[in-house]
Amino acid sequence: MPNIVKSSGAKEAAPEQPTEGPKVVTKPENDPALLKGIWIATLLVWPILKWIVALDCVYQMVRMMYHWNTPGSFAGFRFLLHFGIFVALTYFVSLYKPKGL
């Protein structure tokens, strides 16, 4: 740490007292009851739902490959939509847990 030398003519300022801001009162956050119900219902049917959605994604992938060069079919976007829903459901069930359960 460097040594700081004060000049003899400088007046020493009084140190400022830290001021306290307004106190923020927070309540414990709970997830909405509807979200908890959806999570529990999805969790209970997940073993069967996982297979159904996975088979749907396989069907959409085969359909996408079949209609690859067909103009106006948008099979690739439909596959991406179904696969995105599958990934979102997997994330929702495996990584999310509502507070208070």
ZAMARDO-386394 format. One record per residue (C-alpha): residue number from 1; residue in one letter; x, y, z. Coordinates in steps of 0.001 Angstrom, whole numbers, plus 524288, in hexadecimal, padded with zeros to 5 digits. Layout:
# ZAMARDO-386394
+-----+---------+-------+-------+-------+
: num : residuo :  east : north :    up :
+-----+---------+-------+-------+-------+
: NUM :       A :     X :     Y :     Z :
...
+-----+---------+-------+-------+-------+
END
This chain:
# ZAMARDO-386394
+-----+---------+-------+-------+-------+
: num : residuo :  east : north :    up :
+-----+---------+-------+-------+-------+
:   1 :       M : 80000 : 80000 : 80000 :
:   2 :       P : 80616 : 80D17 : 7FC52 :
:   3 :       N : 808F4 : 81773 : 80677 :
:   4 :       I : 80120 : 823DA : 8046F :
:   5 :       V : 8072C : 83051 : 8097F :
:   6 :       K : 7FDC7 : 83B66 : 80C82 :
:   7 :       S : 80239 : 84954 : 80A9A :
:   8 :       S : 80282 : 851E0 : 816A4 :
:   9 :       G : 7F90F : 85C00 : 810E7 :
:  10 :       A : 7EDF7 : 85296 : 80DC4 :
:  11 :       K : 7E2D3 : 851E2 : 81764 :
:  12 :       E : 7DEAB : 84488 : 81B7B :
:  13 :       A : 7D07B : 841BF : 81817 :
:  14 :       A : 7C7F4 : 83AE5 : 821D0 :
:  15 :       P : 7C487 : 82D18 : 81D74 :
:  16 :       E : 7B6B3 : 82BF8 : 81881 :
:  17 :       Q : 7AD4A : 823B8 : 8200F :
:  18 :       P : 7A65E : 81996 : 817B1 :
:  19 :       T : 79806 : 81C78 : 81697 :
:  20 :       E : 78DF9 : 811CE : 81703 :
:  21 :       G : 7846A : 8112C : 80BE2 :
:  22 :       P : 7763C : 80D53 : 80D07 :
:  23 :       K : 77463 : 7FF8D : 811CF :
:  24 :       V : 76E6D : 7F663 : 807EF :
:  25 :       V : 764FF : 7EC93 : 80D8E :
:  26 :       T : 76498 : 7E020 : 805B0 :
:  27 :       K : 75B65 : 7D504 : 8077F :
:  28 :       P : 75F1A : 7C729 : 803ED :
:  29 :       E : 75BA9 : 7C4B5 : 7F5D7 :
:  30 :       N : 752FE : 7B92C : 7F308 :
:  31 :       D : 74FBB : 7B429 : 7E5AB :
:  32 :       P : 7418C : 7B577 : 7E167 :
:  33 :       A : 738A2 : 7AA26 : 7E4C9 :
:  34 :       L : 73544 : 7A809 : 7D66B :
:  35 :       L : 7439D : 7A616 : 7D2F0 :
:  36 :       K : 7453C : 79C89 : 7DE2C :
:  37 :       G : 73965 : 794E1 : 7D97F :
:  38 :       I : 73E5A : 79468 : 7CB83 :
:  39 :       W : 74BBB : 78FE6 : 7D02C :
:  40 :       I : 7460E : 78522 : 7D8BC :
:  41 :       A : 73CD6 : 7806D : 7CDFA :
:  42 :       T : 747DB : 7806B : 7C3FA :
:  43 :       L : 750C3 : 7795B : 7CD76 :
:  44 :       L : 746AF : 76EB6 : 7CFE9 :
:  45 :       V : 7445D : 76BC2 : 7C17C :
:  46 :       W : 7527E : 76E3A : 7BD49 :
:  47 :       P : 756A5 : 75FE4 : 7BB5E :
:  48 :       I : 74BD1 : 75DEA : 7B153 :
:  49 :       L : 74BF9 : 76BB9 : 7ABD5 :
:  50 :       K : 75A9E : 76AE6 : 7A964 :
:  51 :       W : 758ED : 75F37 : 7A05D :
:  52 :       I : 74D5F : 7652C : 79933 :
:  53 :       V : 75457 : 7720F : 79699 :
:  54 :       A : 7610E : 76B27 : 792DB :
:  55 :       L : 759E8 : 76293 : 788F0 :
:  56 :       D : 75326 : 76EB7 : 783B5 :
:  57 :       C : 76086 : 77512 : 781D9 :
:  58 :       V : 76570 : 76920 : 77A8B :
:  59 :       Y : 75974 : 7697C : 771BE :
:  60 :       Q : 75B65 : 777FD : 76F19 :
:  61 :       M : 769CE : 7759F : 76C00 :
:  62 :       V : 76691 : 76AF0 : 7621F :
:  63 :       R : 75BFC : 773AF : 75C5D :
:  64 :       M : 765BD : 77ED7 : 75B76 :
:  65 :       M : 76F8A : 7765C : 75428 :
:  66 :       Y : 76500 : 77180 : 74AD3 :
:  67 :       H : 7601B : 77F47 : 747B7 :
:  68 :       W : 76DB1 : 7856F : 74782 :
:  69 :       N : 76CDE : 78B62 : 739CE :
:  70 :       T : 75E2C : 78D72 : 7396F :
:  71 :       P : 75B3E : 79BF7 : 738C3 :
:  72 :       G : 7510C : 7A0F2 : 7425A :
:  73 :       S : 75108 : 79522 : 74B69 :
:  74 :       F : 758C9 : 79B8B : 7568C :
:  75 :       A : 75BA7 : 78E11 : 75C2A :
:  76 :       G : 768B5 : 79272 : 761A1 :
:  77 :       F : 76295 : 79D48 : 7698E :
:  78 :       R : 75815 : 7940D : 76E5B :
:  79 :       F : 7628D : 78A68 : 772C9 :
:  80 :       L : 769E2 : 79555 : 779CB :
:  81 :       L : 75D5D : 79977 : 78094 :
:  82 :       H : 75A59 : 78BA8 : 78554 :
:  83 :       F : 76872 : 78958 : 78976 :
:  84 :       G : 768C3 : 79664 : 790A7 :
:  85 :       I : 75C73 : 792B7 : 7981C :
:  86 :       F : 762A7 : 785A0 : 79BA6 :
:  87 :       V : 76EEB : 78C70 : 7A0A9 :
:  88 :       A : 766D9 : 7967A : 7A843 :
:  89 :       L : 75EB1 : 78BC6 : 7AEAD :
:  90 :       T : 76AF6 : 78435 : 7B241 :
:  91 :       Y : 770DC : 79071 : 7B835 :
:  92 :       F : 76438 : 793B3 : 7BF63 :
:  93 :       V : 76315 : 78637 : 7C58D :
:  94 :       S : 7714C : 78373 : 7C8A7 :
:  95 :       L : 77728 : 79083 : 7CCA1 :
:  96 :       Y : 76BCF : 798B1 : 7D1AE :
:  97 :       K : 7661C : 7969E : 7DF20 :
:  98 :       P : 75C07 : 7A010 : 7E4A6 :
:  99 :       K : 75F59 : 7A6A1 : 7F176 :
: 100 :       G : 757C9 : 7A19D : 7FCFE :
: 101 :       L : 7574B : 79355 : 7F8E1 :
+-----+---------+-------+-------+-------+
END
